[in-house]
Amino acid sequence: MLRTAEKPMTAREMMAAVLDGREPRATREQEIDLQSAILSLMRNRSGKLVEVVYPASGTGPVGWRPAVQIEENLLK
């Protein structure tokens, strides 16, 4: 999902994409657990497979995008 995303995604957006259309619906506790696991995964792979994207305003949620986009931007 992150590779095909048009913009960097937050952990909450990734969690919502994973759970979208799943039955039975996840409880709030399950959503929080999944969001925490995704955030941990992203932090562990930061700089290797994914890149942290900070908002221009310097506040708000941190987004993530594939590190491959870094290389593609350098080639342009």
Order of alpha helices (4+ residues) and beta strands (2+ residues): alpha-alpha-beta-beta-alpha
